[in-house]
Amino acid sequence: MKVIRLKQVFSTAAALALLGIATSALAQFVWLDEKGVKQYSDMPPPASVPNKRILKTPGHSLPRGNDAEEADAGADSKPDAKAPPTIADQNAAFQKRKVEQAEKDKKAAQEAKQKADKATNCANARANQRTLDSGARIAQTDANGQRSYVSDEQRAQQTQENRRILDDCQ
């Protein structure tokens, strides 16, 4: 019976000790930074923050009277201090970024396709040039379906055209 009673006393003491530690974790400092924005922390503000800008320390509430008015006036006098964006503003910005990213992805895909097409065309032009340079007879089919051979003049013209295409591949 005494062992159980002793355990209860120790567990109660431990719970009270933990409760005491937990209340110190609620300590909050509130101050205005150099931009006039309220900062909340469980750590004291930096030494560069003047005392008139410290709004709350643990165990003390917001200052009353002139100090509070000066702190509010300091926060309001900053023209570059912006209000936080609303949810509508955040959604609009998100949609804008989403559209821009989609356009960027579409452009990148289009450039990749053009690059692949150019690589294929260059490979075909190189193969044609090898055939033209080989000196072998080249047969063509005309509009009537008749087979004809490429003349030396036609070969020279095709070689010149093919070299112009290959110049773009370099």
MDAnalysis code that builds the backbone (N, CA, C; Angstrom):
import MDAnalysis as mda
import numpy as np

u = mda.Universe.empty(510, n_residues=170, atom_resindex=np.repeat(np.arange(170), 3), trajectory=True)
u.add_TopologyAttr("name", ["N", "CA", "C"] * 170)
u.add_TopologyAttr("resid", np.arange(1, 171))
u.add_TopologyAttr("resname", ["MET", "LYS", "VAL", "ILE", "ARG", "LEU", "LYS", "GLN", "VAL", "PHE", "SER", "THR", "ALA", "ALA", "ALA", "LEU", "ALA", "LEU", "LEU", "GLY", "ILE", "ALA", "THR", "SER", "ALA", "LEU", "ALA", "GLN", "PHE", "VAL", "TRP", "LEU", "ASP", "GLU", "LYS", "GLY", "VAL", "LYS", "GLN", "TYR", "SER", "ASP", "MET", "PRO", "PRO", "PRO", "ALA", "SER", "VAL", "PRO", "ASN", "LYS", "ARG", "ILE", "LEU", "LYS", "THR", "PRO", "GLY", "HIS", "SER", "LEU", "PRO", "ARG", "GLY", "ASN", "ASP", "ALA", "GLU", "GLU", "ALA", "ASP", "ALA", "GLY", "ALA", "ASP", "SER", "LYS", "PRO", "ASP", "ALA", "LYS", "ALA", "PRO", "PRO", "THR", "ILE", "ALA", "ASP", "GLN", "ASN", "ALA", "ALA", "PHE", "GLN", "LYS", "ARG", "LYS", "VAL", "GLU", "GLN", "ALA", "GLU", "LYS", "ASP", "LYS", "LYS", "ALA", "ALA", "GLN", "GLU", "ALA", "LYS", "GLN", "LYS", "ALA", "ASP", "LYS", "ALA", "THR", "ASN", "CYS", "ALA", "ASN", "ALA", "ARG", "ALA", "ASN", "GLN", "ARG", "THR", "LEU", "ASP", "SER", "GLY", "ALA", "ARG", "ILE", "ALA", "GLN", "THR", "ASP", "ALA", "ASN", "GLY", "GLN", "ARG", "SER", "TYR", "VAL", "SER", "ASP", "GLU", "GLN", "ARG", "ALA", "GLN", "GLN", "THR", "GLN", "GLU", "ASN", "ARG", "ARG", "ILE", "LEU", "ASP", "ASP", "CYS", "GLN"])
u.atoms.positions = np.array([
    [0.820, -1.181, 0.000],
    [0.000, 0.000, 0.000],
    [0.868, 1.250, 0.000],
    [1.963, 1.223, 0.769],
    [2.846, 2.372, 0.837],
    [3.567, 2.597, -0.490],
    [3.864, 1.526, -1.218],
    [4.558, 1.633, -2.496],
    [3.661, 2.353, -3.516],
    [2.397, 2.009, -3.545],
    [1.455, 2.652, -4.456],
    [1.307, 4.120, -4.107],
    [1.204, 4.433, -2.828],
    [1.072, 5.821, -2.369],
    [2.309, 6.627, -2.748],
    [3.481, 6.018, -2.604],
    [4.739, 6.673, -2.934],
    [4.826, 6.951, -4.440],
    [4.371, 6.013, -5.261],
    [4.355, 6.203, -6.710],
    [3.434, 7.361, -7.087],
    [2.284, 7.470, -6.425],
    [1.355, 8.557, -6.707],
    [1.964, 9.910, -6.360],
    [2.677, 9.966, -5.260],
    [3.312, 11.223, -4.847],
    [4.374, 11.631, -5.867],
    [5.197, 10.660, -6.276],
    [6.244, 10.966, -7.257],
    [5.649, 11.371, -8.604],
    [4.608, 10.691, -9.062],
    [3.994, 11.049, -10.345],
    [3.334, 12.425, -10.273],
    [2.731, 12.772, -9.145],
    [2.134, 14.095, -8.976],
    [3.220, 15.165, -8.982],
    [4.314, 14.913, -8.302],
    [5.422, 15.875, -8.268],
    [6.017, 16.056, -9.661],
    [6.142, 14.979, -10.413],
    [6.687, 15.065, -11.763],
    [5.743, 15.858, -12.671],
    [4.442, 15.629, -12.530],
    [3.465, 16.364, -13.335],
    [3.515, 17.854, -13.022],
    [3.637, 18.220, -11.762],
    [3.723, 19.633, -11.388],
    [5.010, 20.261, -11.915],
    [6.097, 19.527, -11.892],
    [7.363, 20.046, -12.419],
    [7.254, 20.287, -13.920],
    [6.645, 19.351, -14.633],
    [6.461, 19.530, -16.073],
    [5.527, 20.693, -16.376],
    [4.519, 20.887, -15.560],
    [3.599, 22.005, -15.744],
    [4.334, 23.324, -15.548],
    [5.225, 23.384, -14.606],
    [6.018, 24.596, -14.382],
    [6.928, 24.899, -15.563],
    [7.499, 23.871, -16.149],
    [8.360, 24.065, -17.322],
    [7.524, 24.512, -18.512],
    [6.341, 23.943, -18.686],
    [5.489, 24.276, -19.822],
    [5.041, 25.728, -19.770],
    [4.787, 26.285, -18.599],
    [4.344, 27.684, -18.528],
    [5.468, 28.627, -18.922],
    [6.720, 28.241, -18.686],
    [7.815, 29.114, -19.119],
    [7.938, 29.108, -20.638],
    [7.452, 28.070, -21.293],
    [7.489, 28.019, -22.749],
    [6.494, 28.994, -23.357],
    [5.530, 29.458, -22.600],
    [4.548, 30.415, -23.099],
    [5.100, 31.833, -23.124],
    [6.302, 32.031, -22.616],
    [6.895, 33.366, -22.583],
    [7.055, 33.869, -24.009],
    [6.509, 35.049, -24.288],
    [6.572, 35.616, -25.626],
    [7.037, 37.047, -25.577],
    [7.899, 37.402, -26.508],
    [8.327, 38.769, -26.709],
    [7.665, 39.262, -27.985],
    [7.218, 40.506, -27.976],
    [6.630, 41.122, -29.158],
    [7.333, 42.460, -29.346],
    [7.833, 42.717, -30.571],
    [8.471, 43.991, -30.858],
    [8.280, 44.341, -32.322],
    [8.550, 45.585, -32.664],
    [8.473, 46.053, -34.043],
    [9.883, 46.064, -34.615],
    [10.053, 45.458, -35.782],
    [11.381, 45.484, -36.390],
    [11.589, 46.806, -37.113],
    [12.718, 46.948, -37.815],
    [13.045, 48.223, -38.459],
    [12.078, 48.593, -39.572],
    [11.314, 47.629, -40.088],
    [10.328, 47.902, -41.128],
    [8.944, 48.178, -40.550],
    [8.807, 48.080, -39.248],
    [7.522, 48.328, -38.612],
    [6.636, 47.101, -38.530],
    [7.177, 45.924, -38.779],
    [6.408, 44.681, -38.744],
    [6.546, 44.058, -37.359],
    [5.427, 43.606, -36.806],
    [5.464, 42.969, -35.485],
    [6.173, 41.631, -35.584],
    [7.053, 41.402, -34.629],
    [7.782, 40.149, -34.544],
    [7.415, 39.470, -33.232],
    [7.169, 38.171, -33.287],
    [6.826, 37.381, -32.112],
    [7.918, 36.337, -31.923],
    [8.379, 36.172, -30.696],
    [9.414, 35.185, -30.454],
    [9.424, 34.806, -28.983],
    [9.988, 33.636, -28.699],
    [10.189, 33.244, -27.310],
    [11.580, 33.674, -26.849],
    [12.360, 34.250, -27.754],
    [13.687, 34.779, -27.440],
    [13.588, 36.306, -27.384],
    [14.395, 36.962, -26.560],
    [14.352, 38.419, -26.510],
    [14.779, 39.028, -27.845],
    [14.303, 40.234, -28.126],
    [14.674, 40.869, -29.393],
    [16.165, 41.193, -29.424],
    [16.718, 41.423, -30.610],
    [18.139, 41.753, -30.701],
    [18.445, 43.062, -29.963],
    [19.692, 43.257, -29.613],
    [20.092, 44.442, -28.855],
    [19.886, 45.715, -29.668],
    [19.815, 45.608, -30.988],
    [19.645, 46.790, -31.834],
    [18.229, 47.358, -31.773],
    [17.285, 46.619, -31.200],
    [15.903, 47.093, -31.101],
    [15.784, 48.001, -29.872],
    [15.382, 49.285, -30.071],
    [15.247, 50.180, -28.913],
    [14.077, 49.749, -28.026],
    [14.156, 50.133, -26.743],
    [13.122, 49.729, -25.781],
    [11.742, 50.221, -26.158],
    [11.644, 51.371, -26.814],
    [10.313, 51.890, -27.162],
    [9.625, 51.045, -28.236],
    [10.388, 50.192, -28.948],
    [9.791, 49.336, -29.976],
    [9.430, 47.957, -29.439],
    [9.811, 47.656, -28.189],
    [9.441, 46.379, -27.570],
    [8.038, 46.542, -27.004],
    [7.103, 45.772, -27.540],
    [5.700, 45.914, -27.163],
    [5.311, 45.014, -25.997],
    [5.950, 43.864, -25.870],
    [5.574, 42.936, -24.806],
    [6.776, 42.091, -24.425],
    [6.925, 41.908, -23.131],
    [7.922, 40.983, -22.609],
    [7.189, 40.003, -21.709],
    [7.748, 38.849, -21.417],
    [7.035, 37.885, -20.584],
    [6.666, 38.512, -19.236],
    [5.408, 38.380, -18.883],
    [4.920, 38.920, -17.614],
    [4.417, 40.352, -17.741],
    [4.580, 40.985, -18.887],
    [4.112, 42.353, -19.103],
    [3.226, 42.370, -20.341],
    [2.265, 43.253, -20.348],
    [1.390, 43.355, -21.512],
    [1.881, 44.491, -22.399],
    [1.093, 44.850, -23.375],
    [1.427, 45.943, -24.273],
    [1.542, 47.238, -23.486],
    [2.443, 48.149, -23.873],
    [2.602, 49.405, -23.152],
    [1.364, 50.278, -23.289],
    [1.153, 51.107, -22.299],
    [0.001, 52.007, -22.271],
    [0.486, 53.432, -22.503],
    [-0.413, 54.286, -22.961],
    [-0.118, 55.712, -23.035],
    [0.762, 56.069, -24.211],
    [1.738, 56.943, -23.967],
    [2.560, 57.517, -25.022],
    [3.390, 56.468, -25.749],
    [3.914, 55.466, -25.022],
    [4.745, 54.452, -25.663],
    [3.964, 53.675, -26.709],
    [2.732, 53.327, -26.392],
    [1.908, 52.579, -27.344],
    [1.594, 53.441, -28.557],
    [1.306, 54.731, -28.334],
    [0.997, 55.611, -29.454],
    [2.213, 55.802, -30.342],
    [3.416, 55.928, -29.734],
    [4.630, 56.083, -30.514],
    [4.898, 54.830, -31.336],
    [4.681, 53.675, -30.740],
    [4.911, 52.426, -31.467],
    [3.944, 52.322, -32.634],
    [2.670, 52.669, -32.406],
    [1.694, 52.619, -33.488],
    [2.019, 53.653, -34.548],
    [2.423, 54.851, -34.139],
    [2.755, 55.898, -35.097],
    [3.969, 55.490, -35.920],
    [4.934, 54.843, -35.290],
    [6.114, 54.379, -36.010],
    [5.753, 53.339, -37.047],
    [4.825, 52.482, -36.721],
    [4.418, 51.449, -37.664],
    [3.616, 52.051, -38.808],
    [2.784, 53.059, -38.516],
    [1.947, 53.650, -39.546],
    [2.705, 54.629, -40.419],
    [3.789, 55.229, -39.913],
    [4.488, 56.246, -40.672],
    [5.347, 55.656, -41.787],
    [5.585, 54.379, -41.773],
    [6.390, 53.754, -42.818],
    [5.535, 53.587, -44.067],
    [5.850, 54.310, -45.165],
    [5.035, 54.169, -46.367],
    [5.316, 52.868, -47.120],
    [6.525, 52.299, -46.955],
    [6.856, 51.103, -47.701],
    [6.399, 49.819, -47.019],
    [5.847, 49.937, -45.811],
    [5.350, 48.748, -45.121],
    [4.048, 48.325, -45.789],
    [4.028, 47.123, -46.325],
    [2.851, 46.630, -47.045],
    [2.027, 45.735, -46.144],
    [0.736, 45.718, -46.418],
    [-0.145, 44.785, -45.725],
    [0.110, 43.403, -46.321],
    [-0.050, 42.365, -45.547],
    [0.160, 41.028, -46.110],
    [-0.855, 40.771, -47.220],
    [-0.449, 40.017, -48.242],
    [-1.369, 39.778, -49.357],
    [-2.583, 38.958, -48.919],
    [-3.703, 39.266, -49.532],
    [-4.930, 38.535, -49.220],
    [-4.894, 37.187, -49.938],
    [-5.840, 36.337, -49.597],
    [-5.911, 35.015, -50.235],
    [-6.217, 35.184, -51.723],
    [-7.038, 36.160, -52.066],
    [-7.347, 36.403, -53.483],
    [-6.082, 36.808, -54.230],
    [-5.264, 37.676, -53.611],
    [-4.004, 38.083, -54.235],
    [-3.075, 36.882, -54.388],
    [-3.009, 36.060, -53.373],
    [-2.157, 34.878, -53.442],
    [-2.633, 33.923, -54.538],
    [-3.950, 33.744, -54.655],
    [-4.493, 32.869, -55.702],
    [-4.212, 33.431, -57.082],
    [-4.362, 34.758, -57.238],
    [-4.091, 35.388, -58.532],
    [-2.620, 35.226, -58.898],
    [-1.736, 35.420, -57.933],
    [-0.310, 35.258, -58.193],
    [0.010, 33.804, -58.545],
    [-0.628, 32.871, -57.861],
    [-0.416, 31.448, -58.151],
    [-0.874, 31.112, -59.568],
    [-2.059, 31.596, -59.941],
    [-2.579, 31.325, -61.289],
    [-1.653, 31.930, -62.343],
    [-1.140, 33.124, -62.076],
    [-0.231, 33.776, -63.020],
    [1.040, 32.941, -63.182],
    [1.610, 32.475, -62.057],
    [2.809, 31.640, -62.134],
    [2.516, 30.330, -62.863],
    [1.336, 29.780, -62.641],
    [0.947, 28.517, -63.279],
    [0.859, 28.690, -64.796],
    [0.245, 29.800, -65.250],
    [0.120, 30.069, -66.685],
    [1.504, 30.302, -67.295],
    [2.339, 31.086, -66.608],
    [3.694, 31.340, -67.111],
    [4.488, 30.054, -67.225],
    [4.366, 29.168, -66.240],
    [5.083, 27.897, -66.283],
    [4.573, 27.026, -67.428],
    [3.250, 27.024, -67.662],
    [2.693, 26.238, -68.760],
    [3.209, 26.765, -70.100],
    [3.274, 28.097, -70.248],
    [3.799, 28.676, -71.486],
    [5.271, 28.323, -71.665],
    [6.022, 28.373, -70.575],
    [7.448, 28.050, -70.633],
    [7.635, 26.582, -71.014],
    [6.821, 25.688, -70.440],
    [6.914, 24.263, -70.772],
    [6.549, 24.015, -72.228],
    [5.510, 24.713, -72.713],
    [5.079, 24.548, -74.102],
    [6.178, 25.016, -75.051],
    [6.796, 26.146, -74.728],
    [7.868, 26.677, -75.560],
    [9.068, 25.730, -75.557],
    [9.410, 25.175, -74.391],
    [10.533, 24.248, -74.298],
    [10.253, 22.983, -75.108],
    [9.027, 22.483, -75.061],
    [8.673, 21.284, -75.829],
    [8.744, 21.570, -77.328],
    [8.283, 22.761, -77.719],
    [8.322, 23.133, -79.130],
    [9.774, 23.261, -79.617],
    [10.638, 23.860, -78.793],
    [12.047, 23.990, -79.166],
    [12.711, 22.617, -79.248],
    [12.365, 21.715, -78.347],
    [12.934, 20.375, -78.374],
    [12.503, 19.635, -79.650],
    [11.243, 19.816, -80.041],
    [10.753, 19.164, -81.267],
    [11.463, 19.727, -82.486],
    [11.633, 21.060, -82.531],
    [12.339, 21.670, -83.655],
    [13.790, 21.180, -83.726],
    [14.419, 21.050, -82.573],
    [15.800, 20.580, -82.534],
    [15.888, 19.136, -83.038],
    [14.930, 18.297, -82.644],
    [14.916, 16.904, -83.107],
    [14.658, 16.839, -84.609],
    [13.742, 17.672, -85.105],
    [13.458, 17.701, -86.547],
    [14.690, 18.147, -87.334],
    [15.390, 19.145, -86.817],
    [16.590, 19.628, -87.506],
    [17.659, 18.538, -87.532],
    [17.815, 17.816, -86.425],
    [18.793, 16.731, -86.381],
    [18.457, 15.651, -87.413],
    [17.173, 15.331, -87.549],
    [16.742, 14.332, -88.540],
    [17.009, 14.837, -89.948],
    [16.673, 16.100, -90.225],
    [16.902, 16.670, -91.553],
    [18.388, 16.707, -91.889],
    [19.220, 17.026, -90.911],
    [20.666, 17.063, -91.135],
    [21.200, 15.660, -91.443],
    [20.704, 14.669, -90.733],
    [21.141, 13.291, -90.986],
    [20.742, 12.861, -92.404],
    [19.527, 13.232, -92.826],
    [19.077, 12.901, -94.182],
    [19.924, 13.630, -95.228],
    [20.266, 14.890, -94.971],
    [21.071, 15.663, -95.920],
    [22.465, 15.064, -96.038],
    [23.050, 14.601, -94.922],
    [24.371, 13.971, -94.973],
    [24.324, 12.682, -95.803],
    [23.264, 11.907, -95.611],
    [23.115, 10.663, -96.386],
    [22.959, 10.984, -97.870],
    [22.177, 12.003, -98.204],
    [22.008, 12.400, -99.607],
    [23.341, 12.869, -100.193],
    [24.098, 13.609, -99.402],
    [25.380, 14.112, -99.896],
    [26.345, 12.964, -100.173],
    [26.344, 11.956, -99.294],
    [27.199, 10.787, -99.530],
    [26.813, 10.091, -100.841],
    [25.506, 10.010, -101.089],
    [25.033, 9.382, -102.330],
    [25.452, 10.208, -103.539],
    [25.304, 11.530, -103.442],
    [25.676, 12.402, -104.560],
    [27.184, 12.365, -104.806],
    [27.976, 12.288, -103.751],
    [29.428, 12.273, -103.879],
    [29.962, 10.920, -104.344],
    [29.162, 9.882, -104.228],
    [29.641, 8.541, -104.581],
    [29.861, 8.385, -106.084],
    [29.175, 9.161, -106.885],
    [29.340, 9.069, -108.336],
    [28.479, 7.990, -108.964],
    [27.744, 7.240, -108.174],
    [26.885, 6.196, -108.727],
    [25.707, 6.836, -109.451],
    [25.140, 6.102, -110.381],
    [23.974, 6.611, -111.117],
    [22.791, 6.652, -110.170],
    [22.042, 7.775, -110.268],
    [20.884, 7.965, -109.392],
    [19.651, 7.997, -110.275],
    [18.702, 7.138, -109.968],
    [17.464, 7.067, -110.746],
    [16.371, 7.811, -109.999],
    [15.495, 8.473, -110.781],
    [14.348, 9.166, -110.224],
    [13.102, 8.732, -110.971],
    [11.954, 8.921, -110.350],
    [10.679, 8.632, -110.985],
    [9.999, 9.963, -111.237],
    [9.597, 10.207, -112.497],
    [8.964, 11.490, -112.808],
    [7.478, 11.445, -112.493],
    [6.753, 12.500, -112.823],
    [5.333, 12.624, -112.498],
    [4.497, 11.558, -113.194],
    [4.952, 11.047, -114.345],
    [4.215, 10.021, -115.076],
    [4.548, 8.620, -114.587],
    [5.482, 8.505, -113.639],
    [5.874, 7.198, -113.137],
    [6.996, 6.588, -113.933],
    [7.580, 7.375, -114.870],
    [8.681, 6.878, -115.683],
    [10.006, 7.060, -114.953],
    [10.875, 6.111, -115.116],
    [12.182, 6.143, -114.476],
    [13.154, 6.916, -115.373],
    [13.886, 7.834, -114.708],
    [14.919, 8.584, -115.433],
    [16.138, 8.701, -114.534],
    [17.292, 8.989, -115.161],
    [18.525, 9.113, -114.395],
    [18.897, 10.583, -114.257],
    [19.554, 10.881, -113.143],
    [19.968, 12.259, -112.858],
    [21.161, 12.595, -113.727],
    [21.079, 13.744, -114.428],
    [22.190, 14.184, -115.269],
    [23.265, 14.838, -114.410],
    [24.418, 15.103, -115.015],
    [25.504, 15.748, -114.280],
    [25.102, 17.147, -113.836],
    [24.356, 17.836, -114.638],
    [23.899, 19.191, -114.279],
    [22.934, 19.123, -113.088],
    [22.015, 18.158, -113.140],
    [21.074, 17.989, -112.012],
    [21.821, 17.579, -110.750],
    [22.822, 16.710, -110.886],
    [23.613, 16.264, -109.740],
    [24.326, 17.467, -109.117],
    [24.910, 18.339, -109.943],
    [25.613, 19.523, -109.442],
    [24.627, 20.453, -108.715],
    [23.445, 20.617, -109.308],
    [22.425, 21.473, -108.681],
    [21.980, 20.881, -107.337],
    [21.731, 19.584, -107.275],
    [21.320, 18.936, -106.022],
    [22.438, 18.990, -104.983],
    [23.695, 18.852, -105.442],
    [24.832, 18.935, -104.521],
    [24.910, 20.329, -103.917],
    [24.736, 21.339, -104.766],
    [24.780, 22.728, -104.264],
    [23.662, 22.976, -103.249],
    [22.466, 22.511, -103.526],
    [21.326, 22.676, -102.611],
    [21.560, 21.908, -101.307],
    [22.087, 20.715, -101.436],
    [22.342, 19.891, -100.247],
    [23.426, 20.516, -99.364],
    [24.462, 21.106, -99.971],
    [25.515, 21.760, -99.187],
    [24.975, 22.992, -98.452],
    [24.053, 23.703, -99.075],
    [23.421, 24.851, -98.405],
    [22.657, 24.365, -97.152],
    [21.967, 23.261, -97.252],
    [21.248, 22.692, -96.105],
    [22.247, 22.247, -95.031],
    [23.349, 21.612, -95.461],
    [24.349, 21.133, -94.506],
    [25.068, 22.293, -93.807],
    [25.164, 23.450, -94.453],
    [25.786, 24.624, -93.812],
    [24.973, 25.064, -92.585],
    [23.654, 24.894, -92.648],
    [22.802, 25.234, -91.511],
    [22.946, 24.220, -90.364],
    [23.462, 23.042, -90.683],
    [23.593, 21.998, -89.670],
    [24.856, 22.172, -88.843],
    [25.786, 22.919, -89.278],
    [27.060, 23.067, -88.567],
    [26.898, 23.817, -87.289],
])
